[in-house]
Structure formats: structure tokens, C-alpha cells
Amino acid sequence: MKIYNFSAGPAVLPQPVLERAREELLDWRGSGMSVMEMSHRGKEFISIAERAEADLRTLLAVPENYKVLFLQGGATTQFAMVPMNLLGERRRADYIHTGEWAKKAIVEARKYCDVNVAASSEAQKFSYAPVQSEWQLSAEAAYVHYTANETIGGVEFHWIPDAGAVPLVCDISSNMLSRPLPIERFGLLYGGAQKNIGPAGLTIVIVREDLLGKAPARTPSMLDYAVHAEADSMYNTPPTWAIYMAGLTFQWMLEQGGVSAMEERNAYKAALLYELIDRSGLYVNPVRREDRSRMNVPFTLRRTELEPVFLKEAEAAGFLQLKGHRSVGGMRASLYNAMPLAGVQALAGFMAEFEARHA
Ligand SMILES: *Cc1c(COP(=O)(O)O)cnc(C)c1O
């Protein structure tokens, strides 16, 4: 039976990437070593890290005046590093509140500054992305933070906000590399790799150089972007295996036609599922149409008593990890780059058949 893994993260990886890693596992290209055994300062690993960064820069067309950092600690550490590093002399930051992940970023930022929640969809149960005209930005903000894709709620910004001269900061953990992104519109972008890129353990930060060096002197070195930028992400031992795996995924994406090709496929895959849900009398997705996520498709059943049955039968049919996040329940299908179209078609077929059976 073919297995499809719809986990929200750590998530499915491209089959060719895993095969390549298997081939190179014991002996990386005649070096006699596994990548896991290499010194991060040796020429072999340096070449792996440099290639990974160069390929990521190509994929996202990262301008010269931006640093790409390979860090650890997950996006959750970024919730603190962003205010620690970007506030400078200012004491206020703007946040857009769109759900569980935005909330975590806000809670953390409140430890460091006065958070102005410039827009929030909370009153509508986080079912949409607030349009720009709803945003009440404050003049004194050091930066504006938003969450490009709410992994749990399934809400995605399909447009780039305008923060004027204030640096725009974005959590792209769950849609990084799923589509092209105009990096020059942002001050800083960050995300964990385990959703759309590679194994857990790697956090990617893309930051405009002029924003570096503003952290207070007491900032721990590990939490100071400038320290990592200065050391080319080798201030301490980086997550070597995760960087290697991410590099393989970047190569795979380039071979597939880059992020535009990813976007085209992702739009098609997501539409397949949303159309089925909207046609159905059983499945419901609560998100405003124009803000629906292409990466994470949450849904519930009108007959809630059928939800455990659905999950059980889905698992038995090879559709794994469809259970919604523990905070919201229901179901969620994550359709990252590595989820093949065949997987989404098969799931849609199962869902239609399940509905017919229980009509
Ligand atoms: C998963 C996720 C996080 C948290 O990432 P960790 O790597 O677990 O810290 C933050 N933001 C978003 C949007 C996520 O999807």
C-alpha cells in the first residue's frame, strides 16, 4: 500500500532527496566519511554549506545586501531574537495577530517591548488574513511582524504587506520556498526547516545587513544575528546534517524548476482539496476563500461524530497524520512541496468515497 504522510511538521521530504541521502550516508562522495561525522570546519562540509546557501539564494533571488543565516532553536527562538536584535533604541513593535503562531510571537515579544497588535482576526476565530486597510500601524514601531502562513489555522497571506520605511518581519516557517517571494520588500524573514525543507534542527534567517548590530551588549552571542553573520553561521557547531539535507532539497527544487514551479503545483494541489471540500455536504473549511493556505488545509466534518472514524479509516488506507493540531482538533492535510500530486488526488478520492459511504 502506498503511504502518504500529511504531517504538518516534521513533514514529508522529496523521495529523491531521501534516496540521495541514503546513497551518500556512509561515504559522502569518496570522502570516506558520513556527513554526520565531518568537522564543520573541514573543506568537505564547508563546500556543502556554501552550496546550500548559494542554492537558497538562487531559489529566492536573495539580494546581495541580505545575509542568509543557518541557525538552531527553531522559529520559536526567533520569536525572541527578533525583538532582541531589531528594537534598537525603540520600545515598540507592531504585530499582526492571525492565530496560534502569531500569538506565540506576540507573547514572546511582550517580554522585550510594548507590542501594538496592529490588526487581529481573533474576533472571527482567526478565519482570515486582515487586509492592509485594517492595519493600525504605530509611528514608533521598530518593525512590523506577521505570520505568512498560519500552519494550524490554515490562513495564508497571498499578498505582501506594505510597512513603509519600517522593516517588515515575517515568519515563513510553513510556506518558505512554496512560492516566489520579493525578499527586498522585507527586513527579515525566518523559518524552521522541518515543514517544507528538511529535517528538524535548522532555522533559516534572511536579514537585511543594515539591521544587524543593534542588539544590546548584554545579548548572548548565540542570540545575536551580527555574531552569526560575522562568522558565516559557524560561530559554533551548526546543525551539519540538517544543513546537508536542506541543501539536497534546494538542489531538488532547482531541478524541478524552482519556486515558480513549486507555486504552480502547490496552487493546483490545494485547489483540488478545497474544491472537493466546498462541493461536499460533509467537509467544512472555515477560512475566507482568498486567504486559504496552500500548505495546510484544515477541515472538520459536519457530522463531528464521524471524525474519529474518518481518521481511523484514512490511516488504514495509508493517509497518515491527518489529525488536526491538538489546540483546534478536526483534520488537517499539509501539502508541502514534497507532497506529490498523486497523494492529494488519492486523498481527495478517499474523502469523496468516505462521504458517499456515510451520506
Ligand atoms: C512550526 C512553526 C513554528 C515553530 O517552529 P519551531 O521550529 O517548532 O520552533 C513557528 N511558526 C510557524 C508558522 C510554524 O509553522
The ligand as an SDF file (V2000), in Angstrom:
LIG
                    3D

 15 15  0  0  0  0  0  0  0  0999 V2000
    6.1370   25.2490   13.2560 C   0  0  0  0  0  0  0  0  0  0  0  0
    6.0230   26.7320   13.3050 C   0  0  0  0  0  0  0  0  0  0  0  0
    6.7000   27.4930   14.2700 C   0  0  0  0  0  0  0  0  0  0  0  0
    7.5290   26.8800   15.3580 C   0  0  0  0  0  0  0  0  0  0  0  0
    8.6500   26.2630   14.8620 O   0  0  0  0  0  0  0  0  0  0  0  0
    9.6880   25.5040   15.8260 P   0  0  0  0  0  0  0  0  0  0  0  0
   10.7420   25.1100   14.8610 O   0  0  0  0  0  0  0  0  0  0  0  0
    8.9700   24.3500   16.4390 O   0  0  0  0  0  0  0  0  0  0  0  0
   10.1540   26.4710   16.8450 O   0  0  0  0  0  0  0  0  0  0  0  0
    6.5720   28.8680   14.2180 C   0  0  0  0  0  0  0  0  0  0  0  0
    5.8360   29.4660   13.2780 N   0  0  0  0  0  0  0  0  0  0  0  0
    5.1560   28.7640   12.3480 C   0  0  0  0  0  0  0  0  0  0  0  0
    4.3510   29.4960   11.3260 C   0  0  0  0  0  0  0  0  0  0  0  0
    5.2380   27.3740   12.3280 C   0  0  0  0  0  0  0  0  0  0  0  0
    4.5770   26.6710   11.4010 O   0  0  0  0  0  0  0  0  0  0  0  0
  1  2  1  0
  2  3  1  0
  2 14  2  0
  3  4  1  0
  3 10  2  0
  4  5  1  0
  5  6  1  0
  6  7  2  0
  6  8  1  0
  6  9  1  0
 10 11  1  0
 11 12  2  0
 12 13  1  0
 12 14  1  0
 14 15  1  0
M  END
$$$$
